[in-house]
Amino acid sequence: MYRIVFVFLFFISAFSYGQEIIIKNYESDELKDVRTLKIHLPKSYSKDSIGNYPLTIVLDSEKLFDLYVANSSLFEKKDKVPEQIIVGVHISKTKYKDVGFIKENSLPTESSSQFYRFLRDELLPYIEDNFKTSPFLSIVGEGLAGNFITYFLKEKEPIFNSYIVINPMFGQDIVSLMSSYYLKRYEARDNTFYFYVSDGPQNNSKKQERINGLGFFFKKNTIKNFHFKSDSLTRSPSNLSAISEAIPRGLSAVFEKYSAISEEEFNKNIKDLSPPDAILYLENKYLDIEFLFGTAIKIRQKDIFAIEGIIIDKENGDYLKDFGEMILKLYPASEMGNYYLGKYYESGKLYKKALNQYRTGYGKMNPSDPRAEQFYINIERLLSR
């Protein structure tokens, strides 16, 4: 059983984001050692009694924790990632002890197997039992730790949804090990998984060859529900700058479903859809956000506008009514739902109903709003009929 030696709270002024950082010294039965944990709790954690938060484990907290927290906080402000519980785990100064591998077969050493069991059997249950975590789990590692976290892919029941692997020091058998994990089994899971890997500017040819080899493996082995992305950061001025660049890139990759619809997402998944399928895509996107990240958020207005052209231009605008009613349900104080309903009724020559919708929308607006003029023009046009 795990035991907590002591706990104290303090606030990291360097971030000035207002989140809480808990420091825990954790006595591990598996390691026969005490490990320092840094636990970042989001700003809303104490205010939200029912919300759950994705959990991210960051190995080598002395090097990566502050960078990851700072980047995730900035991405939260831009609404690109959900708030997260972030746990930084201190690893031995002799990194090979905790995250090393046997040269001859690339398998974990006896001591790194112990560290693996500590994470799987002690740390994760403790965090999930004592904090409000959602089912979406991520793990971050760099160098040897980047190789180490790939061992979790062998678990019969997937533990992590996403892996951020920064300039890893892979063993020579990384590709054959990956093949042995039979990742095709992830296709049967009703879930989504991400694997992000980056390289660095000072890699020798052997290290770079192994990173590239993993990239070739995933290109040859497309796995539904398992998204692989790699970035080459060999032109960064230093390994530190490459790490600083890799973290935000990794965040963007593994939380792509959470962020608003990008131009790439629209062109790839939406632009050729019919109006009802575009509306369904939007609704399912936000159901996925709630399911994956434990975060129930309203459909963003920018995402509503992203599919506006499809609704208006395709199938004679027959789905403007469904679109307008969806917006009114989400944003009853907004005039936009009334606008689309007005356009729907006007296109069907139901002028009285259209006029009522335009008037209702106009009544919600500040007369100084430049968009109010369009409502007024619509009202004047229909009155003249």
N, C-alpha and C positions, 0 to 999 in steps of 0.2 A: 504493500500500500504506500501511496505517496504521503509525504508529510511536508508541511510548510513551516520553515524555520522562522521566518519573520516576513512581515509585509509593511511597506510604508509607501505613501503616496506623495507625489510632488508634481509640479507643473513645469514643463520644459519651456522656458521663456524664449529660447532661440526660435521656436516655431511661431509663437504668438498667434496660434490658431484657436486656443482655448480648449483643446482636447485634453483628456486626462491620461497621464502615463503612470501605470502602476509598476513598481519594481518588486519582484518576488524572488526570493532565494528558495529554490525548490530542491528538496533532498530526494534523490532518485534511488529506489531500491535496485533498479536494473544496473545503474552505473556505479552504485556505491560512492556517490559523489553529489555535491551540491552545485546546481546550475542556476545562473542568474537569468531571469526572464524579464523582458520589458514588454508590458502589455498596454497597447494604445486603445483607448475607448473613444468612440466618436462623441462629438458635441451633444448629439441628441440622446445619447445612451441613457442618461438618468431621467430625461424628460419623457421618453417614449416607453410606456409600460408594457406594450404588446409587440413592439417591433423586434425583428431579429436581424442580425448583421452577418454578412460573409466573413469568414475567418481566413486570415493569411498568416502562414508561418514563415518567418524570415530567419534563415540560418546565418550564423556569423553576425550577430546583432551589433557588435562593436563597429563593424564596417558598413553594414547595409541598412540597419534599422532606421536611422535618422533620415537617410536618403529616401527610403521607401515611404515613410510617414509623410515627409514633406511633399513628395510628388503626389501621393494619393490625396492629400489635403487640397492641393492646387487643382487636381482633376475633379474633386468633389465640387469645388466652387464653380467649375465650368460645366457641371452636370454631366460629366463623362464617365464617372464611376460612382457606385453606391458608397455610402459610409461603410467602413470596414472595422472589424476588430483585428488588430495586427499584433502578433506575438513575435518578438525578437528572441532568439535562443542563442545564448553564448555557447561557442564551441571551444574546445581545447586549443591553447596556443600552439600546441603541436597538432596542426589540423589533421594530419594523417591519422592520428589516433581515433578521431570521431568520424571522419568522412573519407578515409583512405580505402584503397582497394589493393588486391593481390595482383602484382604485375603479370604473372603468368596466365591468369584467367579472367582478370578484370572484375572478379567478385569481391564483395566487401570483406574486409579483414574481420577477425573475431571482435575487436574493439568497436569497429564501425557497425557491426551487426548488433552489438549491445546498444549503441546510440540509436540505431534504427528502431529497436524494440522500445527504447525509452520514448521516442517520439510517438510511435504507434500505440503503445499499450499504456503509457502513463500520461504523457503530456496532452495528447488530443482528448482522451476521456475527461481529464481534469478541466480543460478549458470548456469543453462542451457541457459539462455538468454545472459549471459555475458562472458561465456567461451566456448571454442571449445570442447564440450563433444560428445562422441559417445553414441549410445543407451544402452551400457552395463553399468549398475549401480550396485554398491555393497554397502553394509552397514555392519559396524563392531561394535559389542558391547560386553561388559564384565560384568559379575555379573547381577545386575538388568537391565542394559542396554541390556544385552544379551537376557533376556526374552522380553524386550520391543520391540526389532526389529522384533520379530516374529509376532507382530500384523499386520505388513504390508502385511503378507500373505493373509489377509482377503480381500484385495482390489480386486474389480471385474476385473479391468485392472491392471495386474502386474506392479509394479513400479520398483522393484529391480530384477536383474538377479541372484545376489548371496548374501548370508548371511554368515558372519563369526561370530559365536556365541561362545564366550570364557567363559568357566566355569560359565554358566548362573545360576541365581537364579530364577528358574521357579516357577510359582504358582502351587498349587495342581491340578488344572484343565488343565494343559498344553496339555495333550493328547486329552481330549474331545474338547478343543478349536481347536486344530489342525484338528481334525476330522470334526468339523463344517465348516472349511474353504473350504472343498471339493477340495483338491489339485489335484484331477484327471483332473480338468478342464485345468491344465497346459499342458496336453497331446495334446490338440487341438491347442496350440500355436506354431507358426513357430519360435521357439526360444529355448534357452537352459538355464536351471536354476540350481543353486548349493546351497546346504545348508551344511555348515561345523560346527560341534560342538565339543568342547573339554571339559574335566572336569579338576579338580585340586586335589592337594594332601591333602588339609585340609577340605574336604567337610564332613559335618555330613551325617548320613545315609539317612535322609529325602531328602536332596538336591541331593545326588547321585542317590537315587531311582528315582527321577523325571527326571534327565538327562538320566538315563538308560531307563526309560519308553518311552521317545521320540525316543530313538534308536530302541526299539522294535516296536514302531508304524511304523517307516519307513521301517523296515525289513518286516513287514507284508503287507505294502502298497507300492508296487513298482509302481513308477510313471514315465512313459516315459518322457524324456526330463528334468526330475527333479532328480538331482544327490545328494544323501545324503552320507556324510562321517563323521565318528566320530573317535576321538582319546582319549584314556585313558592316562592321564598324571599324574596319582595318585602317581607315583614314583618320580616325580620332587621334589627337595629339598625344594621348597617353592612355594607359589602361584605366586610370581613375575616371577620365572624361568619358571613356567608352561605357563604363559602368553607369555613370550619371546619365548617359544617353539611353542606355538599354532599359532602365527602369521605367521611364514614361512610355517607351515603345512597347514594353511588355504589358503595362497597364492597359494601353489602348487595345492590344491584341486580345487579352483574356476577358476584358469587360466590354467587348464590342457590342454585345446584345443589349447592354444597358443604355448606351449613349443614344442620342437622337439620330434619326435617319440621316446618314451621310450621302453624299453624291454617289459614292461607290455602291452603297447598299441599295439606293434607289435604282441605279442603272442595272444592277445585277439581279435584284429580286422583285422589283415593283413596277417598273415602267411599262412592261408589256401585259400587266394584269388587267382584267376587266374591273369595272367599278365595284361590284360586290366583293370580288376577291381582294381588291386593294383595301377595302374597309376591313375585311376579315384578317388580312395580313397585319394591319395596324392593331386590331384588337388582340390578336394572338401574340404579337410582339410584347405587349404589356402584361399579358398573362404569363409569358415566359419570364419576364423580369421579376414578377412576384414569386413565381415558382422557384427560379434559380437563386435569387438574391434575398428573398424574404422581404422585399421592399414593394409595398403597394403604392404606386404613384399614378396620378391621372395621366392620360395621354397628353403629351406636350403639344402646345399649340403649333410649334414649328413642325411637328410631325403631321398634324392635321393639314397644314398648308402644303406639306410635301406631296400629298396625294390629291390636292384640290384640282389640279389640271386634269387628272384621270376622271374624276367624278363629273366635272363640267363638260369635258370634250367628248367623252365616249358614251355610246348608247343614248344619244339625244338628251343627256342630262337626267335620265330617268331615276337615278339614284341620289339626286340632290336632296330629296325628302329624307331618305335614311341618313344621309350625311348631316343635314341640318339638325335632325332630331338627336343624333349622337352627340353633336357639339353642345346642344342645349342641355342635355343630360349631364355632360361633363362640366360645362361652364355656363350655368344658367344666367349669370350676370353679364355675359358677353353678348354683343350684338351679332356675332358672326353666324350663330345658328339661325337667327331670324333672317339674316341676309340670304343664306342658301335656301331656306324655305320659301322666301319671297321669290327668288329666281325660279324655283321649281313650280310654284303656282302660276307665275307669270308665263312660263313657257307652255303651260297647259291652258292658258287663257282664262284662268280663274282669278280675274283681276281684283276682285274684292278681297279674297283671301291673301293675295300677294300684297295688296295695299296695307292690310292689317299687320302683316309680318314686317314690312318696311317701317311702318309707324312704330311698332313695338321696339324694333332695333334702334331706331333713331332716338326713342325716349330713353334708352340706356346710355346714350353717348353724351359726352361733353360737346356743346355746340362748337367749341374751338378746335375740336379734333378734325384734322384735314379729311379724314374718311367720312365724317358726317355729311359732307357735301354730296357724296355719291348717294347716300340714303335719301337726302332731300331731293336730288334729281329724280330718283326712282319714284318718290312720292308724287312729285309734280307731274311726271309723265303719266302715271296711272290716273291721277285726278283729271287730267285733260281728256281721258277716254270717256 
